[in-house]
Amino acid sequence: MPVISMFYGIIIMMYFKDRKKHKLPHIHVKYQENEAVINLKDSKVLEGKIPSNKKKLLEAWIELHRDELLANWELAVNGQQVFQIEPLR
């Protein structure tokens, strides 16, 4: 599972060919011992948990990079290489 970005201790990943369990475009997020799956359309948690302060950072990052994330999603579900996305600064 490729890491597409990292910032403030948050690691953001996208699985290849990942349409079975969560049919919506999404990312996998790790922060310390927390893991979550986040919907790219509305930034809602589909599974798992993430601290609320880190969730707010993720929401801002997703809003800034939604088009790039959705482009990466299309690449990933088709088994193609995804690209890195700038971290939140």
Sequence and secondary structure as in RCSB ss.txt:
>XXXX:A:sequence
MPVISMFYGIIIMMYFKDRKKHKLPHIHVKYQENEAVINLKDSKVLEGKIPSNKKKLLEAWIELHRDELLANWEL
AVNGQQVFQIEPLR
>XXXX:A:secstr
  EEEEETTEEEE  TT  SS  S EEEEEETTEEEEEETTT  EEEE   HHHHHHHHHHHHHHHHHHHHHHHH
HHTT          
